[in-house]
């Protein structure tokens, strides 16, 4: 049996759109940090740089 959901109000649809946009933006930021940053945003310390470096190796993205 399938359950169909129809928003009762426009605010439900708006909230869904806002959450979706937020998740997509967070995913794009994460993709940038892991795939392309190369330490540009982590000038204050090496922890973030090394974490993203290991993430590149884990995902198979060439980094050096």
PQR file of N, CA, C, O and H, with PARSE charges and radii, in Angstrom:
ATOM      1  N   UNK A   1       0.841  -1.168   0.000 -0.4000 1.5000
ATOM      2  CA  UNK A   1       0.000   0.000   0.000 -0.0000 2.0000
ATOM      3  C   UNK A   1       0.890   1.236   0.000  0.5500 1.7000
ATOM      4  O   UNK A   1       1.842   1.317   0.776 -0.5500 1.4000
ATOM      5  N   UNK A   2       0.594   2.172  -0.840 -0.4000 1.5000
ATOM      6  CA  UNK A   2       1.360   3.405  -0.939 -0.0000 2.0000
ATOM      7  C   UNK A   2       0.691   4.508  -0.138  0.5500 1.7000
ATOM      8  O   UNK A   2      -0.535   4.613  -0.089 -0.5500 1.4000
ATOM      9  H   UNK A   2      -0.180   2.107  -1.470  0.4000 1.0000
ATOM     10  N   UNK A   3       1.516   5.319   0.481 -0.4000 1.5000
ATOM     11  CA  UNK A   3       1.013   6.458   1.240 -0.0000 2.0000
ATOM     12  C   UNK A   3       1.344   7.716   0.459  0.5500 1.7000
ATOM     13  O   UNK A   3       2.505   7.977   0.146 -0.5500 1.4000
ATOM     14  H   UNK A   3       2.512   5.234   0.442  0.4000 1.0000
ATOM     15  N   UNK A   4       0.327   8.484   0.150 -0.4000 1.5000
ATOM     16  CA  UNK A   4       0.518   9.734  -0.587 -0.0000 2.0000
ATOM     17  C   UNK A   4       0.450  10.893   0.384  0.5500 1.7000
ATOM     18  O   UNK A   4      -0.396  10.926   1.278 -0.5500 1.4000
ATOM     19  H   UNK A   4      -0.616   8.272   0.404  0.4000 1.0000
ATOM     20  N   UNK A   5       1.349  11.843   0.197 -0.4000 1.5000
ATOM     21  CA  UNK A   5       1.364  13.030   1.059 -0.0000 2.0000
ATOM     22  C   UNK A   5       1.101  14.249   0.195  0.5500 1.7000
ATOM     23  O   UNK A   5       1.803  14.499  -0.785 -0.5500 1.4000
ATOM     24  H   UNK A   5       2.036  11.816  -0.529  0.4000 1.0000
ATOM     25  N   UNK A   6       0.096  14.990   0.567 -0.4000 1.5000
ATOM     26  CA  UNK A   6      -0.159  16.261  -0.106 -0.0000 2.0000
ATOM     27  C   UNK A   6      -0.120  17.345   0.960  0.5500 1.7000
ATOM     28  O   UNK A   6      -0.875  17.293   1.930 -0.5500 1.4000
ATOM     29  H   UNK A   6      -0.474  14.787   1.363  0.4000 1.0000
ATOM     30  N   UNK A   7       0.760  18.331   0.782 -0.4000 1.5000
ATOM     31  CA  UNK A   7       0.898  19.376   1.796 -0.0000 2.0000
ATOM     32  C   UNK A   7      -0.424  20.101   2.041  0.5500 1.7000
ATOM     33  O   UNK A   7      -1.132  20.478   1.107 -0.5500 1.4000
ATOM     34  H   UNK A   7       1.373  18.373  -0.007  0.4000 1.0000
ATOM     35  N   UNK A   8      -0.726  20.278   3.296 -0.4000 1.5000
ATOM     36  CA  UNK A   8      -1.965  20.952   3.657 -0.0000 2.0000
ATOM     37  C   UNK A   8      -1.853  22.466   3.450  0.5500 1.7000
ATOM     38  O   UNK A   8      -2.847  23.143   3.188 -0.5500 1.4000
ATOM     39  H   UNK A   8      -0.151  19.972   4.055  0.4000 1.0000
ATOM     40  N   UNK A   9      -0.658  22.968   3.569 -0.4000 1.5000
ATOM     41  CA  UNK A   9      -0.459  24.406   3.439 -0.0000 2.0000
ATOM     42  C   UNK A   9       0.737  24.681   2.561  0.5500 1.7000
ATOM     43  O   UNK A   9       1.559  23.800   2.309 -0.5500 1.4000
ATOM     44  H   UNK A   9       0.149  22.418   3.782  0.4000 1.0000
ATOM     45  N   UNK A  10       0.826  25.910   2.098 -0.4000 1.5000
ATOM     46  CA  UNK A  10       1.972  26.307   1.278 -0.0000 2.0000
ATOM     47  C   UNK A  10       3.252  26.336   2.084  0.5500 1.7000
ATOM     48  O   UNK A  10       4.331  26.162   1.518 -0.5500 1.4000
ATOM     49  H   UNK A  10       0.158  26.626   2.302  0.4000 1.0000
ATOM     50  N   UNK A  11       3.168  26.550   3.382 -0.4000 1.5000
ATOM     51  CA  UNK A  11       4.373  26.610   4.206 -0.0000 2.0000
ATOM     52  C   UNK A  11       5.069  25.258   4.258  0.5500 1.7000
ATOM     53  O   UNK A  11       6.292  25.205   4.382 -0.5500 1.4000
ATOM     54  H   UNK A  11       2.291  26.691   3.841  0.4000 1.0000
ATOM     55  N   UNK A  12       4.314  24.155   4.164 -0.4000 1.5000
ATOM     56  CA  UNK A  12       4.934  22.834   4.122 -0.0000 2.0000
ATOM     57  C   UNK A  12       5.793  22.696   2.869  0.5500 1.7000
ATOM     58  O   UNK A  12       6.910  22.183   2.934 -0.5500 1.4000
ATOM     59  H   UNK A  12       3.320  24.198   4.063  0.4000 1.0000
ATOM     60  N   UNK A  13       5.280  23.151   1.737 -0.4000 1.5000
ATOM     61  CA  UNK A  13       6.044  23.090   0.494 -0.0000 2.0000
ATOM     62  C   UNK A  13       7.261  24.006   0.565  0.5500 1.7000
ATOM     63  O   UNK A  13       8.343  23.632   0.111 -0.5500 1.4000
ATOM     64  H   UNK A  13       4.373  23.568   1.684  0.4000 1.0000
ATOM     65  N   UNK A  14       7.098  25.188   1.123 -0.4000 1.5000
ATOM     66  CA  UNK A  14       8.201  26.131   1.253 -0.0000 2.0000
ATOM     67  C   UNK A  14       9.280  25.566   2.165  0.5500 1.7000
ATOM     68  O   UNK A  14      10.469  25.684   1.869 -0.5500 1.4000
ATOM     69  H   UNK A  14       6.219  25.491   1.492  0.4000 1.0000
ATOM     70  N   UNK A  15       8.878  24.960   3.258 -0.4000 1.5000
ATOM     71  CA  UNK A  15       9.849  24.366   4.178 -0.0000 2.0000
ATOM     72  C   UNK A  15      10.612  23.234   3.498  0.5500 1.7000
ATOM     73  O   UNK A  15      11.819  23.098   3.700 -0.5500 1.4000
ATOM     74  H   UNK A  15       7.912  24.865   3.498  0.4000 1.0000
ATOM     75  N   UNK A  16       9.939  22.437   2.713 -0.4000 1.5000
ATOM     76  CA  UNK A  16      10.599  21.359   1.985 -0.0000 2.0000
ATOM     77  C   UNK A  16      11.610  21.909   0.992  0.5500 1.7000
ATOM     78  O   UNK A  16      12.716  21.381   0.874 -0.5500 1.4000
ATOM     79  H   UNK A  16       8.959  22.548   2.549  0.4000 1.0000
ATOM     80  N   UNK A  17      11.244  22.953   0.283 -0.4000 1.5000
ATOM     81  CA  UNK A  17      12.151  23.568  -0.680 -0.0000 2.0000
ATOM     82  C   UNK A  17      13.364  24.158   0.035  0.5500 1.7000
ATOM     83  O   UNK A  17      14.489  23.987  -0.434 -0.5500 1.4000
ATOM     84  H   UNK A  17      10.346  23.382   0.378  0.4000 1.0000
ATOM     85  N   UNK A  18      13.165  24.839   1.142 -0.4000 1.5000
ATOM     86  CA  UNK A  18      14.275  25.443   1.878 -0.0000 2.0000
ATOM     87  C   UNK A  18      15.229  24.387   2.429  0.5500 1.7000
ATOM     88  O   UNK A  18      16.447  24.561   2.376 -0.5500 1.4000
ATOM     89  H   UNK A  18      12.251  24.978   1.523  0.4000 1.0000
ATOM     90  N   UNK A  19      14.691  23.314   2.947 -0.4000 1.5000
ATOM     91  CA  UNK A  19      15.535  22.232   3.453 -0.0000 2.0000
ATOM     92  C   UNK A  19      16.324  21.606   2.309  0.5500 1.7000
ATOM     93  O   UNK A  19      17.513  21.322   2.459 -0.5500 1.4000
ATOM     94  H   UNK A  19      13.702  23.172   2.990  0.4000 1.0000
ATOM     95  N   UNK A  20      15.676  21.390   1.175 -0.4000 1.5000
ATOM     96  CA  UNK A  20      16.351  20.818   0.017 -0.0000 2.0000
ATOM     97  C   UNK A  20      17.476  21.718  -0.478  0.5500 1.7000
ATOM     98  O   UNK A  20      18.569  21.234  -0.774 -0.5500 1.4000
ATOM     99  H   UNK A  20      14.711  21.621   1.054  0.4000 1.0000
ATOM    100  N   UNK A  21      17.224  23.018  -0.571 -0.4000 1.5000
ATOM    101  CA  UNK A  21      18.253  23.965  -1.002 -0.0000 2.0000
ATOM    102  C   UNK A  21      19.409  23.975  -0.005  0.5500 1.7000
ATOM    103  O   UNK A  21      20.570  24.016  -0.412 -0.5500 1.4000
ATOM    104  H   UNK A  21      16.336  23.411  -0.331  0.4000 1.0000
ATOM    105  N   UNK A  22      19.114  23.939   1.282 -0.4000 1.5000
ATOM    106  CA  UNK A  22      20.160  23.914   2.299 -0.0000 2.0000
ATOM    107  C   UNK A  22      21.032  22.669   2.207  0.5500 1.7000
ATOM    108  O   UNK A  22      22.253  22.751   2.338 -0.5500 1.4000
ATOM    109  H   UNK A  22      18.171  23.906   1.613  0.4000 1.0000
ATOM    110  N   UNK A  23      20.415  21.533   1.984 -0.4000 1.5000
ATOM    111  CA  UNK A  23      21.165  20.282   1.860 -0.0000 2.0000
ATOM    112  C   UNK A  23      22.049  20.310   0.615  0.5500 1.7000
ATOM    113  O   UNK A  23      23.201  19.877   0.662 -0.5500 1.4000
ATOM    114  H   UNK A  23      19.423  21.466   1.878  0.4000 1.0000
ATOM    115  N   UNK A  24      21.522  20.810  -0.486 -0.4000 1.5000
ATOM    116  CA  UNK A  24      22.309  20.895  -1.722 -0.0000 2.0000
ATOM    117  C   UNK A  24      23.498  21.841  -1.542  0.5500 1.7000
ATOM    118  O   UNK A  24      24.606  21.525  -1.977 -0.5500 1.4000
ATOM    119  H   UNK A  24      20.586  21.161  -0.525  0.4000 1.0000
ATOM    120  N   UNK A  25      23.284  22.989  -0.911 -0.4000 1.5000
ATOM    121  CA  UNK A  25      24.388  23.932  -0.677 -0.0000 2.0000
ATOM    122  C   UNK A  25      25.450  23.330   0.240  0.5500 1.7000
ATOM    123  O   UNK A  25      26.645  23.513   0.007 -0.5500 1.4000
ATOM    124  H   UNK A  25      22.385  23.246  -0.558  0.4000 1.0000
ATOM    125  N   UNK A  26      25.030  22.626   1.261 -0.4000 1.5000
ATOM    126  CA  UNK A  26      25.983  21.964   2.158 -0.0000 2.0000
ATOM    127  C   UNK A  26      26.769  20.889   1.418  0.5500 1.7000
ATOM    128  O   UNK A  26      27.971  20.734   1.637 -0.5500 1.4000
ATOM    129  H   UNK A  26      24.059  22.478   1.450  0.4000 1.0000
ATOM    130  N   UNK A  27      26.099  20.149   0.547 -0.4000 1.5000
ATOM    131  CA  UNK A  27      26.780  19.119  -0.240 -0.0000 2.0000
ATOM    132  C   UNK A  27      27.792  19.738  -1.198  0.5500 1.7000
ATOM    133  O   UNK A  27      28.889  19.206  -1.367 -0.5500 1.4000
ATOM    134  H   UNK A  27      25.123  20.275   0.370  0.4000 1.0000
ATOM    135  N   UNK A  28      27.435  20.859  -1.828 -0.4000 1.5000
ATOM    136  CA  UNK A  28      28.364  21.531  -2.734 -0.0000 2.0000
ATOM    137  C   UNK A  28      29.572  22.095  -1.979  0.5500 1.7000
ATOM    138  O   UNK A  28      30.698  22.028  -2.472 -0.5500 1.4000
ATOM    139  H   UNK A  28      26.544  21.292  -1.692  0.4000 1.0000
ATOM    140  N   UNK A  29      29.342  22.644  -0.799 -0.4000 1.5000
ATOM    141  CA  UNK A  29      30.447  23.145   0.019 -0.0000 2.0000
ATOM    142  C   UNK A  29      31.386  22.005   0.411  0.5500 1.7000
ATOM    143  O   UNK A  29      32.607  22.157   0.360 -0.5500 1.4000
ATOM    144  H   UNK A  29      28.427  22.699  -0.399  0.4000 1.0000
ATOM    145  N   UNK A  30      30.826  20.881   0.796 -0.4000 1.5000
ATOM    146  CA  UNK A  30      31.634  19.723   1.163 -0.0000 2.0000
ATOM    147  C   UNK A  30      32.426  19.215  -0.036  0.5500 1.7000
ATOM    148  O   UNK A  30      33.605  18.883   0.092 -0.5500 1.4000
ATOM    149  H   UNK A  30      29.834  20.757   0.838  0.4000 1.0000
ATOM    150  N   UNK A  31      31.785  19.152  -1.196 -0.4000 1.5000
ATOM    151  CA  UNK A  31      32.474  18.730  -2.410 -0.0000 2.0000
ATOM    152  C   UNK A  31      33.626  19.670  -2.730  0.5500 1.7000
ATOM    153  O   UNK A  31      34.706  19.214  -3.105 -0.5500 1.4000
ATOM    154  H   UNK A  31      30.827  19.421  -1.300  0.4000 1.0000
ATOM    155  N   UNK A  32      33.415  20.976  -2.587 -0.4000 1.5000
ATOM    156  CA  UNK A  32      34.483  21.942  -2.832 -0.0000 2.0000
ATOM    157  C   UNK A  32      35.634  21.736  -1.857  0.5500 1.7000
ATOM    158  O   UNK A  32      36.794  21.685  -2.267 -0.5500 1.4000
ATOM    159  H   UNK A  32      32.538  21.347  -2.283  0.4000 1.0000
ATOM    160  N   UNK A  33      35.321  21.618  -0.567 -0.4000 1.5000
ATOM    161  CA  UNK A  33      36.365  21.469   0.438 -0.0000 2.0000
ATOM    162  C   UNK A  33      37.185  20.212   0.215  0.5500 1.7000
ATOM    163  O   UNK A  33      38.412  20.244   0.307 -0.5500 1.4000
ATOM    164  H   UNK A  33      34.379  21.660  -0.235  0.4000 1.0000
ATOM    165  N   UNK A  34      36.516  19.106  -0.077 -0.4000 1.5000
ATOM    166  CA  UNK A  34      37.230  17.844  -0.236 -0.0000 2.0000
ATOM    167  C   UNK A  34      37.947  17.783  -1.579  0.5500 1.7000
ATOM    168  O   UNK A  34      39.086  17.319  -1.644 -0.5500 1.4000
ATOM    169  H   UNK A  34      35.519  19.080  -0.151  0.4000 1.0000
ATOM    170  N   UNK A  35      37.306  18.242  -2.650 -0.4000 1.5000
ATOM    171  CA  UNK A  35      37.864  18.050  -3.970 -0.0000 2.0000
ATOM    172  C   UNK A  35      38.778  19.137  -4.483  0.5500 1.7000
ATOM    173  O   UNK A  35      39.700  18.848  -5.245 -0.5500 1.4000
ATOM    174  H   UNK A  35      36.381  18.619  -2.597  0.4000 1.0000
ATOM    175  N   UNK A  36      38.553  20.390  -4.087 -0.4000 1.5000
ATOM    176  CA  UNK A  36      39.243  21.480  -4.767 -0.0000 2.0000
ATOM    177  C   UNK A  36      39.948  22.483  -3.861  0.5500 1.7000
ATOM    178  O   UNK A  36      40.695  23.325  -4.359 -0.5500 1.4000
ATOM    179  H   UNK A  36      37.803  20.624  -3.468  0.4000 1.0000
ATOM    180  N   UNK A  37      39.741  22.423  -2.579 -0.4000 1.5000
ATOM    181  CA  UNK A  37      40.232  23.469  -1.677 -0.0000 2.0000
ATOM    182  C   UNK A  37      41.752  23.567  -1.645  0.5500 1.7000
ATOM    183  O   UNK A  37      42.294  24.666  -1.766 -0.5500 1.4000
ATOM    184  H   UNK A  37      39.134  21.739  -2.174  0.4000 1.0000
ATOM    185  N   UNK A  38      42.447  22.462  -1.486 -0.4000 1.5000
ATOM    186  CA  UNK A  38      43.913  22.407  -1.414 -0.0000 2.0000
ATOM    187  C   UNK A  38      44.485  23.325  -0.338  0.5500 1.7000
ATOM    188  O   UNK A  38      45.604  23.816  -0.487 -0.5500 1.4000
ATOM    189  H   UNK A  38      42.007  21.569  -1.387  0.4000 1.0000
ATOM    190  N   UNK A  39      43.747  23.565   0.733 -0.4000 1.5000
ATOM    191  CA  UNK A  39      44.264  24.339   1.851 -0.0000 2.0000
ATOM    192  C   UNK A  39      43.979  25.825   1.814  0.5500 1.7000
ATOM    193  O   UNK A  39      44.453  26.558   2.682 -0.5500 1.4000
ATOM    194  H   UNK A  39      42.838  23.166   0.854  0.4000 1.0000
ATOM    195  N   UNK A  40      43.217  26.295   0.832 -0.4000 1.5000
ATOM    196  CA  UNK A  40      42.946  27.727   0.720 -0.0000 2.0000
ATOM    197  C   UNK A  40      42.167  28.251   1.923  0.5500 1.7000
ATOM    198  O   UNK A  40      42.482  29.321   2.445 -0.5500 1.4000
ATOM    199  H   UNK A  40      42.832  25.699   0.127  0.4000 1.0000
ATOM    200  N   UNK A  41      41.161  27.513   2.363 -0.4000 1.5000
ATOM    201  CA  UNK A  41      40.334  27.975   3.480 -0.0000 2.0000
ATOM    202  C   UNK A  41      40.896  27.589   4.841  0.5500 1.7000
ATOM    203  O   UNK A  41      40.400  28.068   5.862 -0.5500 1.4000
ATOM    204  H   UNK A  41      40.905  26.644   1.939  0.4000 1.0000
ATOM    205  N   UNK A  42      41.904  26.749   4.884 -0.4000 1.5000
ATOM    206  CA  UNK A  42      42.407  26.260   6.171 -0.0000 2.0000
ATOM    207  C   UNK A  42      43.756  26.872   6.517  0.5500 1.7000
ATOM    208  O   UNK A  42      44.670  26.160   6.932 -0.5500 1.4000
ATOM    209  H   UNK A  42      42.307  26.360   4.055  0.4000 1.0000
ATOM    210  N   UNK A  43      43.886  28.168   6.353 -0.4000 1.5000
ATOM    211  CA  UNK A  43      45.151  28.837   6.643 -0.0000 2.0000
ATOM    212  C   UNK A  43      45.455  28.911   8.133  0.5500 1.7000
ATOM    213  O   UNK A  43      46.616  29.058   8.516 -0.5500 1.4000
ATOM    214  H   UNK A  43      43.143  28.746   6.016  0.4000 1.0000
ATOM    215  N   UNK A  44      44.434  28.813   8.980 -0.4000 1.5000
ATOM    216  CA  UNK A  44      44.651  28.931  10.417 -0.0000 2.0000
ATOM    217  C   UNK A  44      45.328  27.727  11.035  0.5500 1.7000
ATOM    218  O   UNK A  44      45.912  27.845  12.112 -0.5500 1.4000
ATOM    219  H   UNK A  44      43.491  28.695   8.669  0.4000 1.0000
ATOM    220  N   UNK A  45      45.271  26.597  10.405 -0.4000 1.5000
ATOM    221  CA  UNK A  45      45.885  25.385  10.943 -0.0000 2.0000
ATOM    222  C   UNK A  45      45.884  24.298   9.896  0.5500 1.7000
ATOM    223  O   UNK A  45      45.229  24.408   8.860 -0.5500 1.4000
ATOM    224  H   UNK A  45      44.797  26.501   9.530  0.4000 1.0000
ATOM    225  N   UNK A  46      46.617  23.258  10.178 -0.4000 1.5000
ATOM    226  CA  UNK A  46      46.742  22.187   9.201 -0.0000 2.0000
ATOM    227  C   UNK A  46      45.712  21.076   9.414  0.5500 1.7000
ATOM    228  O   UNK A  46      45.625  20.163   8.593 -0.5500 1.4000
ATOM    229  H   UNK A  46      47.148  23.168  11.020  0.4000 1.0000
ATOM    230  N   UNK A  47      44.934  21.132  10.493 -0.4000 1.5000
ATOM    231  CA  UNK A  47      43.986  20.051  10.771 -0.0000 2.0000
ATOM    232  C   UNK A  47      42.965  19.898   9.648  0.5500 1.7000
ATOM    233  O   UNK A  47      42.753  18.788   9.159 -0.5500 1.4000
ATOM    234  H   UNK A  47      45.004  21.873  11.159  0.4000 1.0000
ATOM    235  N   UNK A  48      42.329  20.996   9.233 -0.4000 1.5000
ATOM    236  CA  UNK A  48      41.312  20.924   8.176 -0.0000 2.0000
ATOM    237  C   UNK A  48      41.949  20.499   6.858  0.5500 1.7000
ATOM    238  O   UNK A  48      41.361  19.716   6.112 -0.5500 1.4000
ATOM    239  H   UNK A  48      42.502  21.897   9.630  0.4000 1.0000
ATOM    240  N   UNK A  49      43.139  21.004   6.565 -0.4000 1.5000
ATOM    241  CA  UNK A  49      43.824  20.636   5.331 -0.0000 2.0000
ATOM    242  C   UNK A  49      44.119  19.135   5.295  0.5500 1.7000
ATOM    243  O   UNK A  49      43.874  18.474   4.286 -0.5500 1.4000
ATOM    244  H   UNK A  49      43.616  21.640   7.171  0.4000 1.0000
ATOM    245  N   UNK A  50      44.637  18.612   6.386 -0.4000 1.5000
ATOM    246  CA  UNK A  50      44.965  17.183   6.433 -0.0000 2.0000
ATOM    247  C   UNK A  50      43.714  16.316   6.392  0.5500 1.7000
ATOM    248  O   UNK A  50      43.716  15.245   5.785 -0.5500 1.4000
ATOM    249  H   UNK A  50      44.836  19.149   7.205  0.4000 1.0000
ATOM    250  N   UNK A  51      42.652  16.774   7.032 -0.4000 1.5000
ATOM    251  CA  UNK A  51      41.387  16.030   6.998 -0.0000 2.0000
ATOM    252  C   UNK A  51      40.850  15.948   5.582  0.5500 1.7000
ATOM    253  O   UNK A  51      40.412  14.884   5.144 -0.5500 1.4000
ATOM    254  H   UNK A  51      42.650  17.644   7.525  0.4000 1.0000
ATOM    255  N   UNK A  52      40.879  17.064   4.861 -0.4000 1.5000
ATOM    256  CA  UNK A  52      40.394  17.062   3.482 -0.0000 2.0000
ATOM    257  C   UNK A  52      41.339  16.292   2.561  0.5500 1.7000
ATOM    258  O   UNK A  52      40.895  15.669   1.596 -0.5500 1.4000
ATOM    259  H   UNK A  52      41.235  17.928   5.217  0.4000 1.0000
ATOM    260  N   UNK A  53      42.622  16.333   2.851 -0.4000 1.5000
ATOM    261  CA  UNK A  53      43.597  15.568   2.070 -0.0000 2.0000
ATOM    262  C   UNK A  53      43.299  14.078   2.180  0.5500 1.7000
ATOM    263  O   UNK A  53      43.311  13.361   1.180 -0.5500 1.4000
ATOM    264  H   UNK A  53      42.982  16.839   3.635  0.4000 1.0000
ATOM    265  N   UNK A  54      43.032  13.618   3.391 -0.4000 1.5000
ATOM    266  CA  UNK A  54      42.684  12.216   3.585 -0.0000 2.0000
ATOM    267  C   UNK A  54      41.357  11.881   2.913  0.5500 1.7000
ATOM    268  O   UNK A  54      41.177  10.773   2.408 -0.5500 1.4000
ATOM    269  H   UNK A  54      43.022  14.201   4.204  0.4000 1.0000
ATOM    270  N   UNK A  55      40.430  12.831   2.905 -0.4000 1.5000
ATOM    271  CA  UNK A  55      39.157  12.621   2.222 -0.0000 2.0000
ATOM    272  C   UNK A  55      39.338  12.470   0.723  0.5500 1.7000
ATOM    273  O   UNK A  55      38.645  11.676   0.086 -0.5500 1.4000
ATOM    274  H   UNK A  55      40.576  13.732   3.316  0.4000 1.0000
ATOM    275  N   UNK A  56      40.272  13.232   0.155 -0.4000 1.5000
ATOM    276  CA  UNK A  56      40.556  13.094  -1.280 -0.0000 2.0000
ATOM    277  C   UNK A  56      41.109  11.711  -1.581  0.5500 1.7000
ATOM    278  O   UNK A  56      40.713  11.085  -2.565 -0.5500 1.4000
ATOM    279  H   UNK A  56      40.835  13.877   0.672  0.4000 1.0000
ATOM    280  N   UNK A  57      42.015  11.231  -0.747 -0.4000 1.5000
ATOM    281  CA  UNK A  57      42.551   9.881  -0.942 -0.0000 2.0000
ATOM    282  C   UNK A  57      41.452   8.830  -0.806  0.5500 1.7000
ATOM    283  O   UNK A  57      41.403   7.872  -1.578 -0.5500 1.4000
ATOM    284  H   UNK A  57      42.336  11.739   0.052  0.4000 1.0000
ATOM    285  N   UNK A  58      40.585   9.010   0.162 -0.4000 1.5000
ATOM    286  CA  UNK A  58      39.495   8.056   0.381 -0.0000 2.0000
ATOM    287  C   UNK A  58      38.566   7.992  -0.813  0.5500 1.7000
ATOM    288  O   UNK A  58      38.109   6.908  -1.178 -0.5500 1.4000
ATOM    289  H   UNK A  58      40.624   9.788   0.788  0.4000 1.0000
ATOM    290  N   UNK A  59      38.270   9.146  -1.442 -0.4000 1.5000
ATOM    291  CA  UNK A  59      37.356   9.188  -2.579 -0.0000 2.0000
ATOM    292  C   UNK A  59      38.042   8.927  -3.909  0.5500 1.7000
ATOM    293  O   UNK A  59      37.371   8.824  -4.936 -0.5500 1.4000
ATOM    294  H   UNK A  59      38.641  10.026  -1.145  0.4000 1.0000
ATOM    295  N   UNK A  60      39.355   8.819  -3.913 -0.4000 1.5000
ATOM    296  CA  UNK A  60      40.073   8.550  -5.158 -0.0000 2.0000
ATOM    297  C   UNK A  60      40.285   9.775  -6.018  0.5500 1.7000
ATOM    298  O   UNK A  60      40.576   9.649  -7.208 -0.5500 1.4000
ATOM    299  H   UNK A  60      39.900   8.903  -3.079  0.4000 1.0000
ATOM    300  N   UNK A  61      40.144  10.975  -5.438 -0.4000 1.5000
ATOM    301  CA  UNK A  61      40.361  12.215  -6.180 -0.0000 2.0000
ATOM    302  C   UNK A  61      41.869  12.477  -6.197  0.5500 1.7000
ATOM    303  O   UNK A  61      42.499  12.484  -5.140 -0.5500 1.4000
ATOM    304  H   UNK A  61      39.907  11.078  -4.472  0.4000 1.0000
ATOM    305  N   UNK A  62      42.458  12.693  -7.379 -0.4000 1.5000
ATOM    306  CA  UNK A  62      43.902  12.962  -7.414 -0.0000 2.0000
ATOM    307  C   UNK A  62      44.220  14.294  -6.728  0.5500 1.7000
ATOM    308  O   UNK A  62      43.557  15.301  -6.974 -0.5500 1.4000
ATOM    309  H   UNK A  62      41.946  12.688  -8.238  0.4000 1.0000
ATOM    310  N   UNK A  63      45.227  14.286  -5.877 -0.4000 1.5000
ATOM    311  CA  UNK A  63      45.559  15.510  -5.163 -0.0000 2.0000
ATOM    312  C   UNK A  63      47.038  15.857  -5.232  0.5500 1.7000
ATOM    313  O   UNK A  63      47.418  16.974  -4.882 -0.5500 1.4000
ATOM    314  H   UNK A  63      45.766  13.467  -5.677  0.4000 1.0000
ATOM    315  N   UNK A  64      47.875  14.942  -5.670 -0.4000 1.5000
ATOM    316  CA  UNK A  64      49.295  15.260  -5.862 -0.0000 2.0000
ATOM    317  C   UNK A  64      49.925  14.258  -6.764  0.5500 1.7000
ATOM    318  O   UNK A  64      51.119  14.350  -7.051 -0.5500 1.4000
ATOM    319  H   UNK A  64      47.567  14.034  -5.955  0.4000 1.0000
TER
END
